[in-house]
């Protein structure tokens, strides 16, 4: 099957392309390379374009005639969204409007959408189920929630088959070290801890050490990017067999604290992680982890590589090569 992967040169998108190709599908990458990397496009052609430009995304459909779409082309840095909300709304929501218009024009009705647990905001109960109220506390989460609602509207009116996968903390790298996390501005804990361990970029900042958790630091649900890719394939297969739309969590159902991440990075790398304890960040809940019942029942999805040591080891293997360590 030919699949258009919008944002396929980025971290998660490139792992999706690799997984698609490994099972015999053909990924077509659509990316403007503003944050993605051309060297990560290895399993199919690259159509360089901007998803917000309707003529460009439509041309990709005309040229390649994909049977389904996966969408990853979003601005994701939370702080940037607070500073530049219009850019987030234009790309994260406007880009999906352009994409859905092109899909309707050519009769493509299957979309797997990259959503986020940030649509829930600060949770009232844990683990987080899909029935948790969606009350995002930042621009990033609000744009993703807006798209989820748009997908539901289009599904009702036009018969769109969609899966909105609410990720928790995507992490790790391909086990062979071929691709991994390469954000222009890195804000994620594991690569930052690895950089600190490697003596690159100064010490790690730990935001909050007085939370009501066993060691005082925040707890998050980390899912290996390879497992995340498997969830996307399962969602695509579901859409091929079912004429409906759905949203579900994609996580592990288990959380690790910041302190546990630091300890695991030190164990895997053999280096200490210099770090400083800082004030809490506004809006950071003490604990955040998924109820994964629905993804198990609906998609028969169960993570296989998402224990913390495997995640860190795969990420370290990738970054050692990039940093020539």
Backbone as CSV, one residue per row, in Angstrom:
resi,resn,N_x,N_y,N_z,CA_x,CA_y,CA_z,C_x,C_y,C_z
1,UNK,0.839,-1.185,0.000,0.000,0.000,0.000,0.881,1.245,0.000
2,UNK,0.438,2.252,-0.704,1.169,3.517,-0.767,0.562,4.481,0.250
3,UNK,1.413,5.014,1.130,0.953,5.870,2.226,1.688,7.201,2.155
4,UNK,0.942,8.290,2.140,1.540,9.620,2.196,1.824,9.960,3.648
5,UNK,3.095,10.195,3.976,3.496,10.481,5.353,3.858,11.966,5.423
6,UNK,2.933,12.754,5.918,3.108,14.205,5.988,3.948,14.515,7.228
7,UNK,5.113,15.111,7.003,6.076,15.276,8.089,6.938,14.044,8.271
8,UNK,7.127,13.293,7.203,7.845,12.027,7.273,9.349,12.129,7.406
9,UNK,9.900,13.348,7.363,11.343,13.516,7.562,11.691,13.840,9.009
10,UNK,10.688,13.895,9.875,10.915,14.198,11.278,11.162,12.954,12.111
11,UNK,11.236,13.154,13.405,11.588,12.084,14.337,10.610,10.908,14.266
12,UNK,9.357,11.158,14.572,8.387,10.073,14.557,8.068,9.657,13.129
13,UNK,7.902,10.618,12.238,7.554,10.304,10.855,8.548,9.395,10.172
14,UNK,9.833,9.610,10.409,10.845,8.763,9.756,10.787,7.337,10.281
15,UNK,10.501,7.173,11.560,10.353,5.814,12.099,9.111,5.129,11.528
16,UNK,8.063,5.902,11.280,6.875,5.343,10.629,7.233,4.856,9.230
17,UNK,7.973,5.676,8.485,8.358,5.291,7.121,9.174,4.003,7.131
18,UNK,10.094,3.896,8.063,10.912,2.691,8.179,10.032,1.470,8.462
19,UNK,9.076,1.625,9.372,8.190,0.513,9.714,7.288,0.137,8.554
20,UNK,6.787,1.114,7.838,5.950,0.834,6.658,6.731,0.044,5.622
21,UNK,7.941,0.512,5.338,8.759,-0.158,4.318,9.109,-1.578,4.738
22,UNK,9.379,-1.779,6.019,9.767,-3.107,6.495,8.656,-4.138,6.327
23,UNK,7.415,-3.661,6.292,6.333,-4.625,6.100,5.819,-4.650,4.656
24,UNK,6.503,-3.922,3.767,6.190,-4.013,2.346,5.331,-2.900,1.790
25,UNK,5.007,-1.881,2.598,4.263,-0.731,2.097,5.240,0.314,1.548
26,UNK,4.701,1.274,0.804,5.543,2.319,0.206,5.223,3.672,0.828
27,UNK,6.126,4.211,1.668,5.893,5.537,2.221,6.322,6.638,1.250
28,UNK,5.468,7.619,1.071,5.783,8.816,0.303,5.902,9.961,1.290
29,UNK,7.072,10.536,1.423,7.291,11.599,2.409,6.918,12.949,1.807
30,UNK,6.040,13.659,2.512,5.720,15.048,2.183,6.223,15.899,3.336
31,UNK,7.183,16.784,3.072,7.818,17.532,4.164,8.443,18.796,3.605
32,UNK,8.362,19.884,4.363,9.035,21.111,3.924,10.448,21.232,4.482
33,UNK,10.864,20.248,5.276,12.200,20.171,5.867,12.534,21.363,6.762
34,UNK,11.500,22.010,7.313,11.758,23.117,8.240,12.328,22.600,9.551
35,UNK,11.898,21.421,9.968,12.464,20.785,11.156,12.888,19.345,10.879
36,UNK,12.418,18.764,9.793,12.811,17.409,9.425,14.166,17.391,8.737
37,UNK,14.635,16.187,8.413,15.978,16.026,7.863,15.915,15.179,6.583
38,UNK,16.471,15.707,5.516,16.447,14.980,4.254,17.183,13.647,4.363
39,UNK,18.223,13.593,5.212,18.963,12.337,5.339,18.146,11.240,6.010
40,UNK,17.022,11.620,6.650,16.157,10.618,7.287,15.121,10.051,6.318
41,UNK,15.115,10.528,5.087,14.179,10.028,4.067,14.905,8.941,3.283
42,UNK,14.687,7.684,3.673,15.455,6.575,3.095,14.595,5.451,2.534
43,UNK,13.289,5.522,2.717,12.465,4.361,2.364,11.406,4.671,1.311
44,UNK,11.531,5.821,0.672,10.594,6.190,-0.374,10.915,7.591,-0.859
45,UNK,10.190,8.080,-1.852,10.475,9.401,-2.411,10.102,10.533,-1.463
46,UNK,10.722,11.680,-1.667,10.435,12.903,-0.925,9.758,13.895,-1.852
47,UNK,8.566,14.345,-1.473,7.908,15.466,-2.142,8.064,16.651,-1.208
48,UNK,8.884,17.608,-1.604,9.145,18.749,-0.734,8.040,19.778,-0.918
49,UNK,7.288,20.017,0.140,6.186,20.961,0.044,5.685,21.346,1.414
50,UNK,4.831,22.356,1.439,4.252,22.889,2.672,2.791,22.461,2.743
51,UNK,2.421,21.773,3.813,1.056,21.252,3.938,0.029,22.381,3.994
52,UNK,0.439,23.576,4.365,-0.498,24.701,4.396,-0.810,25.241,3.000
53,UNK,-0.020,24.852,2.029,-0.247,25.272,0.639,-1.085,24.208,-0.064
54,UNK,-2.357,24.509,-0.307,-3.278,23.505,-0.837,-2.827,22.956,-2.183
55,UNK,-2.241,23.812,-3.014,-1.811,23.344,-4.339,-0.672,22.340,-4.222
56,UNK,0.199,22.521,-3.235,1.342,21.628,-3.084,0.916,20.259,-2.558
57,UNK,0.067,20.237,-1.529,-0.361,18.945,-0.994,-1.241,18.217,-2.003
58,UNK,-2.051,18.947,-2.750,-2.879,18.314,-3.777,-2.009,17.708,-4.874
59,UNK,-0.933,18.387,-5.235,-0.049,17.860,-6.277,0.585,16.551,-5.844
60,UNK,0.909,16.433,-4.563,1.472,15.173,-4.068,0.475,14.034,-4.237
61,UNK,-0.798,14.288,-3.968,-1.828,13.262,-4.175,-1.943,12.897,-5.649
62,UNK,-1.903,13.903,-6.508,-2.017,13.648,-7.947,-0.832,12.838,-8.458
63,UNK,0.363,13.190,-7.985,1.579,12.518,-8.466,1.683,11.072,-7.976
64,UNK,1.283,10.817,-6.726,1.565,9.508,-6.126,0.328,8.662,-5.819
65,UNK,-0.849,9.276,-5.782,-2.107,8.549,-5.576,-2.050,7.604,-4.356
66,UNK,-1.761,8.138,-3.195,-1.707,7.280,-2.000,-3.095,6.788,-1.613
67,UNK,-3.113,5.637,-0.965,-4.373,5.063,-0.482,-4.717,5.524,0.927
68,UNK,-3.734,6.027,1.660,-3.949,6.471,3.034,-2.914,7.532,3.380
69,UNK,-3.161,8.234,4.490,-2.294,9.332,4.920,-1.982,9.174,6.405
70,UNK,-0.747,9.508,6.775,-0.382,9.689,8.175,0.173,11.097,8.333
71,UNK,-0.257,11.782,9.388,0.072,13.200,9.539,0.908,13.448,10.787
72,UNK,2.094,14.066,10.592,3.007,14.406,11.699,3.527,15.835,11.605
73,UNK,3.042,16.611,10.645,3.626,17.927,10.364,3.038,18.990,11.274
74,UNK,3.509,19.026,12.514,2.991,19.999,13.476,4.128,20.676,14.215
75,UNK,3.886,21.910,14.629,4.781,22.572,15.561,4.532,21.962,16.940
76,UNK,5.595,21.609,17.662,5.412,20.845,18.893,6.025,21.491,20.135
77,UNK,6.857,22.505,20.004,7.561,23.048,21.168,6.607,23.951,21.948
78,UNK,6.265,23.527,23.143,5.195,24.175,23.896,5.480,25.655,24.139
79,UNK,6.689,25.978,24.530,7.028,27.374,24.810,6.902,28.251,23.578
80,UNK,7.293,27.727,22.430,7.160,28.473,21.181,5.698,28.769,20.891
81,UNK,4.834,27.800,21.180,3.413,28.006,20.950,2.844,29.145,21.779
82,UNK,3.343,29.287,23.012,2.873,30.390,23.850,3.368,31.734,23.325
83,UNK,4.557,31.742,22.711,5.109,32.990,22.163,4.533,33.335,20.801
84,UNK,4.271,32.301,19.986,3.838,32.501,18.602,2.578,31.678,18.307
85,UNK,1.457,32.022,18.948,0.264,31.192,18.774,-0.260,31.148,17.345
86,UNK,-0.171,32.234,16.619,-0.702,32.239,15.255,0.024,31.235,14.370
87,UNK,1.330,31.137,14.543,2.100,30.174,13.747,1.644,28.748,14.061
88,UNK,1.358,28.473,15.336,0.888,27.138,15.708,-0.483,26.853,15.122
89,UNK,-1.400,27.802,15.223,-2.744,27.584,14.680,-2.709,27.456,13.157
90,UNK,-1.882,28.256,12.522,-1.802,28.189,11.054,-1.288,26.833,10.587
91,UNK,-0.221,26.349,11.215,0.378,25.092,10.770,-0.375,23.876,11.298
92,UNK,-0.641,23.852,12.594,-1.203,22.652,13.210,-2.660,22.424,12.837
93,UNK,-3.408,23.506,12.648,-4.818,23.381,12.288,-5.035,23.696,10.809
94,UNK,-4.492,24.827,10.351,-4.653,25.187,8.938,-4.078,24.150,8.000
95,UNK,-2.949,23.538,8.401,-2.352,22.509,7.558,-3.252,21.302,7.403
96,UNK,-3.987,20.958,8.464,-4.895,19.811,8.382,-6.116,20.154,7.528
97,UNK,-6.560,21.405,7.567,-7.642,21.829,6.681,-7.227,21.631,5.220
98,UNK,-6.020,22.060,4.886,-5.513,21.875,3.517,-5.432,20.398,3.155
99,UNK,-4.928,19.595,4.093,-4.781,18.169,3.850,-6.133,17.500,3.620
100,UNK,-7.107,17.784,4.485,-8.423,17.161,4.346,-9.114,17.599,3.061
101,UNK,-8.907,18.850,2.653,-9.471,19.324,1.387,-8.902,18.546,0.212
102,UNK,-7.586,18.312,0.250,-6.949,17.539,-0.825,-7.422,16.091,-0.803
103,UNK,-7.544,15.513,0.378,-8.023,14.133,0.478,-9.434,14.000,-0.086
104,UNK,-10.299,14.951,0.249,-11.661,14.903,-0.276,-11.666,15.046,-1.796
105,UNK,-10.808,15.911,-2.308,-10.740,16.161,-3.754,-10.394,14.895,-4.532
106,UNK,-9.491,14.080,-3.979,-9.039,12.887,-4.718,-9.731,11.613,-4.237
107,UNK,-10.551,11.704,-3.196,-11.268,10.526,-2.720,-10.470,9.620,-1.807
108,UNK,-9.474,10.162,-1.124,-8.708,9.386,-0.144,-9.374,9.571,1.218
109,UNK,-9.756,8.469,1.884,-10.598,8.599,3.082,-10.001,7.993,4.352
110,UNK,-8.698,7.737,4.384,-8.090,7.104,5.563,-6.928,7.962,6.076
111,UNK,-7.010,8.371,7.362,-6.011,9.250,7.954,-5.680,8.802,9.370
112,UNK,-4.391,8.607,9.641,-3.901,8.407,11.005,-3.248,9.715,11.436
113,UNK,-3.769,10.304,12.509,-3.349,11.635,12.942,-2.561,11.564,14.249
114,UNK,-1.474,12.296,14.286,-0.622,12.392,15.469,-1.217,13.403,16.436
115,UNK,-1.911,12.901,17.466,-2.434,13.777,18.505,-1.547,13.646,19.745
116,UNK,-2.049,14.021,20.898,-1.180,14.115,22.075,-1.984,14.051,23.371
117,UNK,-1.343,13.562,24.410,-1.970,13.582,25.735,-2.090,15.008,26.255
118,UNK,-1.439,15.980,25.593,-1.572,17.383,26.002,-2.996,17.899,25.806
119,UNK,-3.833,17.168,25.061,-5.229,17.590,24.921,-5.992,17.440,26.231
120,UNK,-5.474,16.642,27.167,-6.164,16.455,28.441,-5.890,17.578,29.430
121,UNK,-4.772,18.259,29.287,-4.400,19.259,30.279,-3.908,18.602,31.549
122,UNK,-4.248,19.160,32.688,-3.870,18.592,33.980,-4.930,17.560,34.365
123,UNK,-4.560,16.284,34.470,-5.572,15.239,34.657,-6.235,15.284,36.029
124,UNK,-7.499,14.893,36.034,-8.226,14.793,37.299,-8.031,13.419,37.930
125,UNK,-7.849,12.395,37.103,-7.662,11.032,37.607,-6.552,10.344,36.817
126,UNK,-5.946,9.339,37.426,-4.914,8.537,36.773,-5.198,7.067,37.028
127,UNK,-4.818,6.191,36.088,-4.259,6.523,34.783,-5.290,7.218,33.898
128,UNK,-4.790,7.942,32.890,-5.631,8.739,32.012,-6.393,7.847,31.034
129,UNK,-7.707,7.882,31.085,-8.512,7.181,30.085,-8.952,8.171,29.016
130,UNK,-9.477,7.641,27.937,-9.960,8.488,26.849,-11.198,9.292,27.256
131,UNK,-11.811,8.939,28.369,-12.980,9.680,28.853,-12.616,10.842,29.770
132,UNK,-11.329,11.007,30.046,-10.872,12.149,30.836,-11.267,13.441,30.118
133,UNK,-11.775,14.455,30.837,-12.087,15.733,30.183,-10.872,16.295,29.444
134,UNK,-11.115,16.802,28.250,-10.030,17.405,27.462,-10.043,18.911,27.699
135,UNK,-9.090,19.376,28.481,-8.997,20.789,28.853,-7.544,21.221,28.765
136,UNK,-6.998,21.318,27.546,-5.572,21.632,27.392,-5.222,22.990,27.985
137,UNK,-3.991,23.074,28.476,-3.560,24.294,29.163,-2.539,25.078,28.350
138,UNK,-2.266,24.668,27.117,-1.320,25.406,26.282,-1.800,25.408,24.831
139,UNK,-1.181,26.268,24.046,-1.569,26.428,22.647,-1.389,25.128,21.884
140,UNK,-0.285,24.447,22.134,-0.029,23.177,21.445,-1.194,22.210,21.645
141,UNK,-1.583,21.980,22.901,-2.672,21.062,23.178,-3.991,21.519,22.581
142,UNK,-4.236,22.844,22.606,-5.494,23.351,22.056,-5.563,23.156,20.546
143,UNK,-4.437,23.305,19.847,-4.474,23.097,18.395,-4.726,21.629,18.066
144,UNK,-4.131,20.734,18.828,-4.344,19.306,18.575,-5.793,18.904,18.870
145,UNK,-6.357,19.462,19.930,-7.753,19.166,20.245,-8.676,19.716,19.159
146,UNK,-8.355,20.892,18.634,-9.165,21.463,17.557,-9.181,20.531,16.346
147,UNK,-8.029,19.940,16.036,-7.979,19.013,14.906,-8.801,17.756,15.195
148,UNK,-8.697,17.230,16.413,-9.506,16.061,16.751,-10.990,16.336,16.504
149,UNK,-11.455,17.504,16.898,-12.867,17.844,16.708,-13.191,18.030,15.231
150,UNK,-12.257,18.596,14.483,-12.462,18.742,13.045,-12.550,17.379,12.371
151,UNK,-11.704,16.443,12.763,-11.749,15.102,12.178,-13.091,14.434,12.448
152,UNK,-13.600,14.588,13.653,-14.904,14.011,13.977,-16.001,14.630,13.131
153,UNK,-15.948,15.942,12.916,-16.940,16.618,12.080,-16.893,16.117,10.636
154,UNK,-15.682,16.013,10.097,-15.533,15.572,8.709,-15.935,14.109,8.560
155,UNK,-15.642,13.329,9.578,-16.040,11.922,9.543,-17.561,11.785,9.469
156,UNK,-18.262,12.578,10.304,-19.730,12.524,10.293,-20.305,12.979,8.957
157,UNK,-19.725,14.022,8.392,-20.291,14.613,7.175,-19.851,13.908,5.904
158,UNK,-18.589,13.425,5.891,-18.009,12.938,4.641,-17.553,11.478,4.682
159,UNK,-17.663,10.838,5.838,-17.254,9.437,5.914,-15.767,9.216,6.065
160,UNK,-15.033,10.236,6.528,-13.601,10.078,6.751,-13.350,8.979,7.785
161,UNK,-12.434,8.078,7.472,-11.959,7.100,8.440,-10.690,7.677,9.079
162,UNK,-10.708,7.833,10.378,-9.533,8.452,11.009,-9.210,7.785,12.332
163,UNK,-7.940,7.859,12.685,-7.461,7.465,14.009,-6.666,8.634,14.563
164,UNK,-7.069,9.138,15.715,-6.313,10.188,16.410,-5.603,9.528,17.588
165,UNK,-4.290,9.397,17.473,-3.513,8.692,18.489,-2.906,9.706,19.451
166,UNK,-3.336,9.621,20.694,-2.874,10.565,21.725,-1.617,10.007,22.369
167,UNK,-0.469,10.499,21.876,0.813,10.010,22.373,1.072,10.483,23.790
168,UNK,1.871,9.675,24.469,2.493,10.148,25.690,3.940,10.523,25.301
169,UNK,4.966,10.142,25.990,6.306,10.674,25.698,7.061,9.760,24.737
170,UNK,7.047,10.122,23.461,7.802,9.368,22.458,9.289,9.495,22.757
171,UNK,10.014,8.390,22.656,11.426,8.390,23.062,12.158,7.233,22.392
172,UNK,13.488,7.234,22.533,14.288,6.164,21.954,14.688,6.442,20.509
173,UNK,15.181,5.407,19.858,15.640,5.502,18.469,15.567,4.109,17.862
174,UNK,15.748,4.030,16.557,15.717,2.710,15.936,16.865,1.867,16.498
175,UNK,16.638,0.601,16.796,17.663,-0.228,17.444,18.958,-0.329,16.645
176,UNK,18.884,-0.179,15.322,20.087,-0.255,14.500,20.852,1.069,14.450
177,UNK,20.349,2.092,15.123,21.023,3.386,15.164,20.876,4.206,13.905
178,UNK,20.013,3.773,12.995,19.883,4.425,11.694,19.239,5.806,11.795
179,UNK,18.194,5.919,12.598,17.504,7.189,12.783,17.171,7.359,14.262
180,UNK,16.972,8.619,14.663,16.659,8.907,16.051,16.174,10.333,16.200
181,UNK,16.255,10.840,17.422,15.690,12.144,17.757,16.689,13.244,17.438
182,UNK,16.299,14.141,16.516,17.189,15.228,16.073,16.400,16.524,15.961
183,UNK,15.875,17.027,17.051,15.126,18.273,16.997,16.078,19.465,16.911
184,UNK,15.734,20.496,16.112,16.593,21.689,16.036,16.826,22.318,17.404
185,UNK,15.765,22.395,18.211,15.873,22.844,19.594,15.344,21.707,20.454
186,UNK,16.227,21.072,21.198,15.817,19.887,21.955,15.231,20.294,23.303
187,UNK,14.041,19.776,23.595,13.382,20.052,24.875,13.028,18.777,25.621
188,UNK,13.309,17.615,25.052,12.884,16.351,25.650,13.942,15.823,26.620
189,UNK,13.456,15.205,27.685,14.317,14.856,28.809,15.431,13.881,28.445
190,UNK,15.119,12.787,27.786,16.131,11.750,27.577,17.292,12.242,26.716
191,UNK,17.060,12.861,25.543,18.227,13.367,24.800,18.983,14.463,25.539
192,UNK,18.277,15.275,26.330,18.973,16.297,27.108,19.844,15.661,28.189
193,UNK,19.340,14.610,28.830,20.139,13.918,29.835,21.348,13.237,29.200
194,UNK,21.167,12.684,28.007,22.293,12.062,27.297,23.338,13.097,26.917
195,UNK,22.878,14.266,26.473,23.831,15.344,26.140,24.620,15.757,27.380
196,UNK,23.937,15.873,28.488,24.632,16.254,29.728,25.651,15.191,30.120
197,UNK,25.275,13.921,29.991,26.193,12.832,30.319,27.415,12.846,29.410
198,UNK,27.205,13.237,28.160,28.297,13.267,27.190,29.151,14.517,27.308
199,UNK,28.774,15.413,28.212,29.538,16.643,28.397,29.258,17.683,27.340
200,UNK,28.071,17.618,26.738,27.697,18.549,25.674,26.559,19.440,26.153
201,UNK,26.721,20.732,26.017,25.618,21.644,26.287,25.329,21.939,27.742
202,UNK,26.237,21.633,28.640,26.028,21.971,30.047,25.181,20.953,30.778
203,UNK,24.822,21.299,32.025,24.077,20.387,32.874,22.594,20.336,32.542
204,UNK,21.941,19.305,33.049,20.508,19.113,32.862,19.746,19.900,33.918
205,UNK,18.672,20.564,33.514,17.807,21.252,34.457,16.661,20.328,34.852
206,UNK,16.502,20.122,36.138,15.406,19.307,36.668,14.377,20.265,37.255
207,UNK,13.207,20.323,36.610,12.189,21.294,37.015,11.265,20.687,38.073
208,UNK,11.584,20.977,39.325,10.767,20.513,40.440,11.316,19.258,41.071
209,UNK,11.563,19.317,42.374,12.045,18.141,43.111,11.235,17.921,44.382
210,UNK,10.091,18.621,44.469,9.269,18.543,45.671,7.836,18.121,45.360
211,UNK,7.657,17.393,44.266,6.324,16.886,43.929,5.947,15.730,44.857
212,UNK,4.660,15.461,44.926,4.164,14.342,45.721,4.337,13.050,44.932
213,UNK,5.588,12.668,44.749,5.960,11.428,44.071,7.037,10.753,44.916
214,UNK,7.334,9.489,44.690,8.300,8.794,45.558,9.646,9.486,45.696
215,UNK,10.150,10.124,44.629,11.450,10.788,44.741,11.365,12.300,44.547
216,UNK,10.141,12.830,44.462,9.956,14.276,44.369,9.972,14.843,42.966
217,UNK,10.302,14.022,41.962,10.343,14.515,40.589,9.152,13.985,39.792
218,UNK,8.858,14.667,38.688,7.695,14.334,37.862,7.799,12.924,37.282
219,UNK,6.652,12.289,37.117,6.568,10.956,36.523,5.841,11.058,35.188
220,UNK,6.428,10.434,34.164,5.850,10.463,32.823,5.874,9.071,32.201
221,UNK,5.010,8.888,31.217,4.845,7.628,30.493,5.674,7.708,29.211
222,UNK,6.785,6.961,29.161,7.678,6.980,27.995,7.390,5.770,27.110
223,UNK,7.115,6.040,25.825,6.884,4.953,24.880,7.952,4.995,23.796
224,UNK,8.541,3.845,23.513,9.595,3.757,22.510,9.019,4.120,21.142
225,UNK,9.766,4.893,20.387,9.291,5.349,19.081,9.029,4.177,18.137
226,UNK,9.735,3.065,18.305,9.473,1.878,17.479,8.124,1.271,17.845
227,UNK,7.804,1.253,19.131,6.474,0.802,19.540,5.400,1.754,19.031
228,UNK,5.693,3.035,19.069,4.756,4.031,18.563,4.476,3.794,17.076
229,UNK,5.517,3.467,16.324,5.339,3.162,14.904,4.436,1.947,14.725
230,UNK,4.615,0.941,15.558,3.764,-0.249,15.473,2.301,0.103,15.728
231,UNK,2.061,1.018,16.655,0.692,1.445,16.936,0.071,2.117,15.718
232,UNK,0.864,2.882,14.982,0.347,3.531,13.766,-0.019,2.501,12.702
233,UNK,0.803,1.490,12.551,0.483,0.454,11.570,-0.799,-0.273,11.971
234,UNK,-0.949,-0.537,13.259,-2.165,-1.201,13.741,-3.392,-0.318,13.509
235,UNK,-3.239,0.996,13.721,-4.351,1.914,13.488,-4.719,1.966,12.008
236,UNK,-3.714,1.974,11.144,-3.977,1.970,9.708,-4.714,0.702,9.300
237,UNK,-4.278,-0.422,9.816,-4.946,-1.684,9.498,-6.397,-1.678,9.985
238,UNK,-6.637,-1.067,11.138,-8.005,-0.947,11.652,-8.864,-0.144,10.681
239,UNK,-8.326,0.954,10.152,-9.100,1.805,9.247,-9.393,1.103,7.927
240,UNK,-8.518,0.214,7.517,-8.767,-0.536,6.280,-9.970,-1.461,6.424
241,UNK,-10.235,-1.887,7.648,-11.303,-2.866,7.890,-12.572,-2.241,8.467
242,UNK,-12.490,-0.999,8.939,-13.627,-0.386,9.637,-13.914,1.007,9.089
243,UNK,-15.147,1.280,8.826,-15.558,2.563,8.264,-15.981,3.499,9.388
244,UNK,-15.005,3.927,10.181,-15.318,4.766,11.337,-14.089,5.554,11.751
245,UNK,-14.266,6.412,12.754,-13.144,7.150,13.314,-13.065,6.920,14.806
246,UNK,-11.859,7.094,15.365,-11.695,6.894,16.812,-10.475,7.658,17.301
247,UNK,-10.423,7.850,18.613,-9.251,8.428,19.272,-8.863,7.509,20.413
248,UNK,-7.558,7.304,20.614,-7.136,6.491,21.747,-5.733,6.869,22.196
249,UNK,-5.454,6.560,23.456,-4.131,6.779,24.021,-3.134,5.788,23.437
250,UNK,-1.891,6.256,23.303,-0.794,5.350,22.959,0.331,5.605,23.962
251,UNK,0.427,4.716,24.920,1.447,4.801,25.952,1.737,3.406,26.462
252,UNK,2.284,3.338,27.671,2.611,2.034,28.246,1.766,1.694,29.463
253,UNK,1.145,2.717,30.059,0.414,2.501,31.297,1.294,2.531,32.530
254,UNK,2.570,2.887,32.337,3.531,2.902,33.451,4.363,4.177,33.360
255,UNK,4.666,4.771,34.485,5.449,5.991,34.491,6.827,5.825,35.104
256,UNK,7.769,6.655,34.639,9.107,6.743,35.229,9.350,8.187,35.643
257,UNK,10.043,8.372,36.751,10.330,9.724,37.233,11.570,10.287,36.541
258,UNK,11.721,11.597,36.656,12.922,12.254,36.119,14.169,11.667,36.767
259,UNK,14.093,11.416,38.064,15.243,10.827,38.773,15.572,9.441,38.233
260,UNK,14.554,8.649,37.929,14.784,7.319,37.353,15.418,7.418,35.970
261,UNK,14.998,8.413,35.196,15.612,8.612,33.878,17.089,8.940,34.040
262,UNK,17.421,9.856,34.942,18.822,10.220,35.169,19.623,8.994,35.597
263,UNK,19.094,8.230,36.540,19.802,7.037,37.007,20.030,6.041,35.871
264,UNK,19.043,5.877,35.010,19.166,4.926,33.904,20.162,5.422,32.864
265,UNK,20.165,6.725,32.596,21.160,7.288,31.668,22.562,7.054,32.214
266,UNK,22.762,7.238,33.501,24.083,7.011,34.096,24.475,5.537,34.004
267,UNK,23.522,4.642,34.204,23.804,3.209,34.126,24.184,2.800,32.711
268,UNK,23.431,3.289,31.723,23.645,2.887,30.330,24.928,3.486,29.771
269,UNK,25.171,4.763,30.048,26.318,5.448,29.442,27.608,5.243,30.218
270,UNK,27.495,5.001,31.506,28.685,4.929,32.349,29.199,6.292,32.766
271,UNK,28.438,7.358,32.469,28.825,8.723,32.830,27.810,9.306,33.808
272,UNK,28.278,10.202,34.656,27.378,10.935,35.523,26.611,11.978,34.706
273,UNK,25.398,12.287,35.144,24.586,13.326,34.499,24.607,14.564,35.400
274,UNK,25.414,15.562,35.082,25.385,16.782,35.888,24.015,17.448,35.756
275,UNK,23.446,17.839,36.875,22.115,18.425,36.810,21.924,19.411,37.949
276,UNK,20.970,20.301,37.727,20.630,21.314,38.730,19.142,21.247,39.004
277,UNK,18.784,21.366,40.282,17.375,21.371,40.669,16.832,22.787,40.530
278,UNK,15.754,22.910,39.778,15.165,24.223,39.495,13.712,24.253,39.983
279,UNK,13.123,25.433,39.925,11.724,25.566,40.317,10.821,24.777,39.369
280,UNK,9.661,24.430,39.870,8.670,23.776,39.016,8.297,24.668,37.827
281,UNK,7.887,24.032,36.732,7.317,24.761,35.603,5.800,24.831,35.776
282,UNK,5.218,25.948,35.410,3.771,26.103,35.521,3.063,25.063,34.659
283,UNK,2.061,24.408,35.247,1.242,23.474,34.481,1.765,22.063,34.413
284,UNK,2.918,21.792,35.005,3.453,20.421,34.992,2.753,19.580,36.058
285,UNK,1.947,18.596,35.671,1.339,17.727,36.680,2.383,16.795,37.273
286,UNK,2.217,16.396,38.539,3.197,15.500,39.166,3.327,14.167,38.441
287,UNK,2.187,13.611,38.018,2.173,12.302,37.355,1.350,12.387,36.087
288,UNK,1.771,11.648,35.070,1.026,11.600,33.819,1.323,10.273,33.144
289,UNK,0.360,9.369,33.151,0.544,8.104,32.440,-0.806,7.581,31.982
290,UNK,-0.759,6.758,30.964,-1.944,6.384,30.210,-2.645,5.164,30.769
291,UNK,-3.957,5.146,30.603,-4.704,3.901,30.617,-4.685,3.394,29.176
292,UNK,-4.173,2.209,28.973,-3.966,1.708,27.603,-4.951,0.607,27.239
293,UNK,-6.026,0.500,27.981,-7.012,-0.553,27.727,-7.565,-0.479,26.315
294,UNK,-7.918,0.720,25.859,-8.557,0.853,24.548,-7.620,0.468,23.413
295,UNK,-6.360,0.893,23.481,-5.424,0.528,22.409,-5.198,-0.978,22.373
296,UNK,-5.221,-1.628,23.536,-5.107,-3.090,23.572,-6.329,-3.742,22.937
297,UNK,-7.515,-3.251,23.303,-8.739,-3.876,22.818,-9.004,-3.577,21.353
298,UNK,-8.793,-2.333,20.945,-9.141,-1.898,19.596,-8.087,-2.299,18.573
299,UNK,-6.810,-2.163,18.951,-5.710,-2.344,18.002,-4.853,-3.568,18.299
300,UNK,-5.134,-4.265,19.382,-4.295,-5.385,19.829,-2.843,-4.925,19.967
301,UNK,-2.674,-3.696,20.436,-1.340,-3.106,20.539,-0.785,-3.252,21.946
302,UNK,0.440,-3.775,22.027,1.169,-3.847,23.281,2.630,-3.481,23.017
303,UNK,3.178,-2.511,23.746,4.579,-2.128,23.547,5.524,-3.294,23.823
304,UNK,6.628,-3.333,23.075,7.612,-4.406,23.226,8.998,-3.901,23.625
305,UNK,9.286,-2.606,23.362,10.631,-2.079,23.628,10.608,-0.909,24.608
306,UNK,9.530,-0.734,25.346,9.349,0.497,26.110,9.760,0.429,27.573
307,UNK,10.532,-0.587,27.978,11.152,-0.480,29.294,12.220,0.606,29.219
308,UNK,12.437,1.321,30.313,13.268,2.523,30.283,14.695,2.241,29.844
309,UNK,15.269,1.137,30.281,16.657,0.865,29.915,16.806,0.643,28.410
310,UNK,15.867,-0.053,27.786,15.930,-0.254,26.328,15.781,1.067,25.591
311,UNK,14.855,1.903,26.044,14.675,3.215,25.426,15.971,4.012,25.471
312,UNK,16.574,4.090,26.654,17.791,4.888,26.823,18.944,4.274,26.037
313,UNK,19.064,2.956,26.043,20.159,2.304,25.327,20.074,2.565,23.830
314,UNK,18.865,2.469,23.257,18.704,2.721,21.824,18.991,4.181,21.492
315,UNK,18.518,5.096,22.351,18.787,6.517,22.127,20.286,6.813,22.215
316,UNK,20.964,6.218,23.198,22.399,6.429,23.371,23.177,5.879,22.178
317,UNK,22.785,4.720,21.681,23.433,4.134,20.513,23.356,5.084,19.319
318,UNK,22.201,5.706,19.125,22.037,6.656,18.022,22.870,7.915,18.245
319,UNK,22.749,8.492,19.434,23.423,9.770,19.680,24.939,9.621,19.727
320,UNK,25.452,8.489,20.198,26.900,8.284,20.170,27.450,8.404,18.759
321,UNK,26.718,7.869,17.806,27.167,7.964,16.412,27.109,9.408,15.924
322,UNK,26.015,10.107,16.248,25.857,11.481,15.794,26.903,12.400,16.414
323,UNK,27.222,12.136,17.675,28.157,13.000,18.409,29.592,12.481,18.340
324,UNK,29.805,11.373,17.627,31.151,10.789,17.470,31.817,10.515,18.828
325,UNK,31.062,9.863,19.697,31.586,9.548,21.038,32.123,8.105,21.047
